């Protein structure tokens, strides 16, 4: 019921590059129009609306339910949340062509004007923060409090990069000769592909997309297969803020389509940069694929972080820190400890403190009151944890909680 109410409140349709794609999902947000002030408008000069300066947006109205549909489920209870198109490479080609056509307009848009649109986007994200939090919890499983925190975290990136548009400065460097002048200018890289993980479906998108848009780069976003609705919602709010649809496209897909889609995003020469957050193995593959076009890359890859407790540690602080680190989003964040190393002389004292805190955790659906630990994202994650526990027990470990 909470999910259904949220759908009615947000009224966001399952739309990727087009407002008419998808079914069994959401209707559009209430139609509103804002006048975003621009430097030229403020001076009384005539200027066309931003969306009229985009050369090609016809793709927005051509994509329909021609794609197979992918079902998206609530990881906590298996309830069907809705469907999204399996757009794959074909959808990515359409989005890339639109981004390429829109690039010239967007890079020539004054930076402060770009910042004004981002500021409006930031305001709309905050306006719909509660609805977005419910959406994040429903498709990723994290507790609602964490979902709300992520929305604010995600919005902060938009706000930050909106401000950075006022600081896109070059520099004047000392010349080698008195007859020369040396200048350094910052220019838009070009259309960028953004691949984001499921565990922060809002923050990872805004951190990448807001930076790119501020710099004058249209974006093609490939969200995680498990959490597409948050990406769709953020994109729709960006369009509501006045950004032309061609500047920010969402390409959804099923798991089977991901390898080919990732290869396209890494190799198409029109996409000048690729940003990826995910596993080291996939990052290596994308790096090798991107090398063919000497594409700029930003990689945030997996780690294997230990949580180390020394003999002189404050054990209460250490236990609190481990609870916060390891149980956030059921241990499925990039900064979660992968293993805990405890000095033998404090092992017993630390374990007892940890057990006291673990006993206070409440596991359940993230929308239920008081829940502090939600589900693992899918069956594969459950099996992985089960295998790790069984392996540890087989090597002499004791399960104490």
Secondary structure, 3 states (H helix, E strand, C coil): CHHHHHHHHHCCCCCCCCCCCCCCCCCCCCCCCCCCCCHHHHCCCCCCCHHHHCCCCHHHHCCCCCCCEEEEECCCCCCEEEEEECCHHHHHHHHHHHHHHHHHHHHHCCHHHHHHHHHHHHHHHHHCHHHHHHHHHHHHCCCHHHHHHHHHHHHHHHHHHHHHHHHCCCEEECCCCCCCCEEECCCCCCCEEEECCCCCCCHHHHHHHHHHHHHCCCEEEECCCCCHHHHHHHHHHHHHCCCCHHHEEECCCCHHHHHHHHHHHHHCCCCCEEEEEECHHHHHHHHHHHHHHCCEEEEEECCCCEEEECCCCCHHHHHHHHHHHHCHHHHCCCCCCCEEEECHHHHHHHHHHHHHHHCCCCECCCCCCCCCECCCCCHHHHHHHHHHHHHHHHCCCCCCC
